[in-house]
Amino acid sequence: LNTDKLSSIMRQDSLEPVVRDPCYLLNQGICNRNIDQTLLSILLLFHSASGASVVAIDNKIEQAMDLVKNHLMYAVREEVEVLKEQIKELLEKNSQLERENSLLKTLASPEQLEKFQSRLPAEVLCPEEQSPGVAAPAQHSGGSAV
């Protein structure tokens, strides 16, 4: 925590940059990722309102609510991006496993397919494809071996 920079911000007339930018304190080198920026920002807002009128305090409360909303939206956007990337990676992996599965089915002899199929549990096989000698694709999201 950089207390000198924090004190400087506390002396400012407006804390608008702190309210509008969820990463302002981090970007200014005032705190690091280990410190809750939202809580620190709210404390700054209320500190700047100490000794002020009820209207000023109400304004600070409204600013604090805006600040929390902005920080939450920022955190949600970051999490959505991480999840999108994970979904993309899983889709690519699933596609590759499906291609490998198709290739293995093509290259396998009827005897190998029948032997493999006999090892699969009944619930893995599609009901319409349970005749001998026909391999059914696995129905789980992790892909299948053959």
N, C-alpha and C positions, 0 to 999 in steps of 0.2 A: 504494500500500500504506500503510494507516494503522498505523504501528508502535506508536503509543500504545495504540490499542484492541487490537491484537494482543498486546502485552505484558500488558495487563489480562486477556485471556482465558487467557494462558499461566499466570497466577498462580491461576486458579480451581482448586478441588478437582475439579470434574467438567467434562468436555467433552461431556456428553450432548447439549446443543443442537447442537453442531458435528457430532456423529455422526448425529443424527436428521434434521436439515434440510439438504438438499443446497445450499440457497441462504443458509444462516445467515451465512456470512462476507460474502457480497455484500450481504445485507439489512442487516447491521450497519455497513456502510460500511467494512469492513476491507480489502476488495479490490474490484477491478472485474472486468469480464468478460475482460480481457486476462490475468489471472492465473489459473492452474489452481487452482481452489478445492479439488479433491480432493487434489492434492499438498500444498497448504498445510495442509489439515485433517489429513492423515496426519502431516506433520511436527510439528504441534501435539500430536497424540496421543503420538508417540514422545518428544518433548521433555518432556512431563509425566511420562513413565515413567523418565526418566534417573535412575540411582542407585537404582532400585527393585528389588524382588525378582524372581525368575524368574516367579513367579505373576502379579505385577503386569504384567510385560512381556508374558506370554501374554495377559492380559486386554486389554492395549493392542493387541496384534496382532489379536485377535478384533474389537475395536472398529474397528480400521482396515479390516478386511475388511468389516464391516457398512457402514462409511462408503463404501467403494468401491462396494459393491452398491447402496446407496441413490443414490449419484451416477449410477451407470450406469442404474438404473431411471428416474431423473428425466430423464436425457438421452434415453433411448429413448422415454419418454412424450412428450417435446417433439417428437421427430422423427416419431413416429406421428401426432401432431396436424397437423404440417405436411404430411405425406403424405396424410392424409385430406382436408385442404383442397384440395390439388392434384388429387386424384382427383375431388372434387366439382366443381371448376372444369372439368376435362376432360370429365366426363360432361355438364355443362350445355352446353359448347361443342359436343360431339358431337351432342347432341340438337338444338341449333339448326341445325347444319349439315345434319342429316337432314331437318328441316322445310323448310329452304331448298331442298334437293335435290328433295324431293317437290313443292314448289310449282313449281320450274323445270321439272320433268318434266310437270306438269299444263299449264303455260302454253306449252310448246314445241310447235311444229308437228311432224308426223311427219317432214317433210324435215329439220328442225333436229336431231331425235333421231337420224335415220339418219346425218347428216353427223357429228355428235358421236361416235356409236358407231364409225364407221369410223376415227376418230382414236385410239381407245383400243387399247392393246396387248391381244393375245388373252388373256393371263393375268388381266387385270382382269375380263373378262366371265365370268359363271358358265357352265359348260359347257351347262346346260340352257336358257340364255337367249341363245345365240349366233345366233339367227335374226335376219335384217335387220329394222330398224324397231323393235326392242325394246331399250330402254336397260337396262343392268344396273348395280346399285349398286357402287361401289368397295368393295374388301374391306380397305382399310387403316384404321387407327384415327383418322386425321386428318380423316375426313369426305370428301365428294366434292363436286365443283362442280356436276354435273348427274346 
